[in-house]
Structures are given as structure tokens and as C-alpha cells.
Amino acid sequence: MSKRTCVNCGASLSSYNPGTLCRPCQENQAEEKKADIESLHYDVEDMRVLLGLNSQEQVRRRARRNRLPPAIPGNRKWLWFKEVVDSWIRSDHQISPANSELQEAISIALQLGYPIDQSTLYGHDPSNLIDMLKQSGYLQDGKDQSQ
């Protein structure tokens, strides 16, 4: 089996990396995307560019096979929270419980109508949101208690 390499710089890719770009190249792409758009999430095209894939269908296929961080639930479009994806890239494509907990906390906060924007996620510690939801009883040990 041949080693996979980054199409941008030639560095070897981790076996956990679902794309064709290495982590540093993906981080550079994420920084460029942050500067380009002011939304809370990445869509399929953004993820395609971040991962260095050829088509949007490759992104969807990897998402269905759980090779990407979980997409935002309850949405007709494939969307991913930027903070979760950026954390996933920084952690060498490991899906950690902290990433899942943050994504669930953001989803609950959005459902409850809390104002979540770029400054909330990038200007402050996102664990404050998790702590607030746990204290309110909406999030406990990574599980949604509101249903």
C-alpha cells in the first residue's frame, strides 16, 4: 500500500486524514476561508476546498461514513460548525468527545435562541457556552436533556 501525500506540499498524510491536503495546508485553507466569509459554518464546497477533494460528493460520502466531524443536525443542507471543523483539523483529524460536546452545545444554544456568532466562538472560550448549558440543565455529560 503506497503512502498518501499532500497534493499541495508533498507531506505524508495521516491515516485519519480523509482529504488530499495535510493538516498545515488545511489550516491555511481554513484561515483563508475565515477571512472570506463571516458565517458560523462551512458548507460542502468549503469542506471540499479545506480537504483538497475534487468533488462535493466526495465530502458527502466521507460524512456519511463518519470520516468527518458530525454535520449540523436537523438541517436539509450539509453544514459543519467552523469551530468544530477547525478543532478537528488541529487535532490531526481525530473526532474527540470535546468536539462532539461543543457541537452539541452550539446546536442546543441555537435551538434555544441564544445569540451565537463568530465573536462568541472565536473571541471567547467556547467552554463557557458548554458550562452555561450544563448549569441550565440543557447539556449534561454530553447529552441533550431538553427532550
KESE-35015 format. One line per 8 residues: their letters; for each residue x, y, z of C-alpha. Coordinates in Angstrom, 1 decimal. Each point is the difference from the previous one (the first is absolute). Layout:
<kolkes>
A	X:Y:Z  ...
</kolkes>
This chain:
<kolkes>
MSKRTCVN	0.0:0.0:0.0  1.5:3.3:-1.0  0.3:3.0:2.3  -2.5:2.8:-0.7  1.6:3.5:-0.3  -1.4:3.5:0.0  -0.7:1.3:-3.5  1.1:3.5:1.1
CGASLSSY	3.3:-0.6:1.7  0.8:-3.7:-0.3  0.0:-0.7:3.8  -1.2:-3.5:1.0  -3.7:-0.2:1.1  -1.2:-1.5:3.2  -2.2:-3.1:-0.3  -2.8:2.0:1.7
NPGTLCRP	0.2:2.8:-2.6  -2.9:-0.5:-2.5  1.2:2.6:-2.4  2.9:0.6:-2.3  1.5:3.0:1.9  2.2:-0.3:3.2  -1.0:1.6:3.2  2.1:3.2:-0.4
CQENQAEE	-1.4:0.5:-3.6  -3.5:-0.5:1.4  0.6:2.5:2.8  1.2:2.5:-2.7  -3.2:-0.6:-2.0  -2.1:0.4:3.2  1.7:3.4:0.7  -0.7:1.1:-3.5
KKADIESL	-3.7:-1.1:0.2  -0.3:1.8:3.4  1.1:3.2:-1.7  -2.4:-0.5:-3.0  -3.2:-0.8:1.8  -1.6:1.1:3.3  -2.3:-2.9:0.7  -0.1:-2.5:2.8
HYDVEDMR	0.3:-3.1:-2.2  1.7:-1.6:-3.0  -2.1:-1.3:-2.8  0.9:-2.9:-2.3  2.0:2.2:-2.4  2.0:1.4:2.9  0.8:-3.4:1.3  1.0:-1.2:-3.5
VLLGLNSQ	2.5:2.9:-0.2  1.3:-0.6:3.6  0.6:-3.7:-0.6  1.3:0.4:-3.6  -2.6:-2.3:-1.5  -1.1:0.0:-3.6  -3.8:0.0:0.4  -2.7:0.8:2.5
EQVRRRAR	-1.2:-3.6:-0.2  3.3:-1.1:1.5  -0.7:2.2:3.0  -3.5:-1.4:0.4  1.2:-3.6:-0.3  2.6:0.5:2.7  -2.5:1.7:2.2  -2.4:-2.9:-0.4
RNRLPPAI	2.8:-2.4:0.9  0.8:2.0:3.2  3.4:1.0:-1.3  -0.8:3.7:0.7  -1.2:1.8:3.1  -3.8:-0.3:0.4  -2.0:2.3:-2.2  -2.5:2.4:1.6
PGNRKWLW	-3.1:-2.1:0.8  -3.5:0.9:-1.1  1.1:1.8:-3.2  -0.8:-0.9:-3.6  3.4:1.2:-1.1  3.4:-1.4:1.0  1.4:2.6:2.4  2.8:-0.3:2.6
FKEVVDSW	0.8:2.4:2.8  3.3:1.8:-0.7  1.2:-0.3:3.5  -0.5:-3.8:0.0  1.7:-0.5:-3.4  2.9:2.3:0.9  0.5:-1.9:3.2  -0.2:-3.3:-1.9
IRSDHQIS	2.7:1.2:-2.4  2.2:1.2:2.8  -0.3:-3.4:1.8  1.2:-1.9:-3.1  -3.5:-1.1:-1.1  -0.8:-1.7:3.3  -3.7:0.3:0.9  0.2:0.6:3.8
PANSELQE	-2.8:0.1:2.6  0.8:3.7:0.5  -0.7:0.8:-3.7  -3.3:-1.9:0.2  -1.0:1.7:3.3  0.8:3.4:-1.5  -2.1:-0.7:-3.1  -2.9:-1.2:2.1
AISIALQL	0.2:3.0:2.3  0.0:2.4:-3.0  -3.0:-1.9:-1.5  -2.0:0.3:3.2  0.9:3.6:0.5  -1.2:0.8:-3.5  -3.2:-1.9:0.6  -0.6:2.0:3.2
GYPIDQST	0.6:3.2:-1.8  3.3:1.0:1.6  1.9:2.5:-2.1  2.9:-2.0:-1.4  2.3:1.7:-2.4  3.7:0.1:-1.0  1.0:2.1:3.0  -1.7:-2.5:2.4
LYGHDPSN	2.0:-2.9:-1.4  3.3:1.6:-1.0  0.2:2.9:2.5  -0.8:-1.9:3.1  0.5:-3.5:1.5  -2.7:-2.3:-1.5  0.1:-2.0:3.2  -1.9:2.9:1.6
LIDMLKQS	-2.9:-0.9:-2.2  0.2:-3.7:1.0  0.2:1.0:3.7  -3.0:2.3:-0.3  -2.1:-2.7:-1.7  1.0:-2.6:2.6  -1.0:2.4:2.8  -3.3:0.6:-1.7
GYLQDGKD	-0.6:-3.7:-0.3  -0.1:-0.1:-3.8  3.3:-1.8:-0.3  1.2:-2.7:2.4  3.0:-2.3:-0.7  -0.3:0.8:-3.7  -3.7:-0.9:-0.2  -2.9:2.3:-0.8
QSQ	-2.4:0.1:2.9  -2.6:2.2:-1.6  -1.9:-2.8:-1.8
</kolkes>
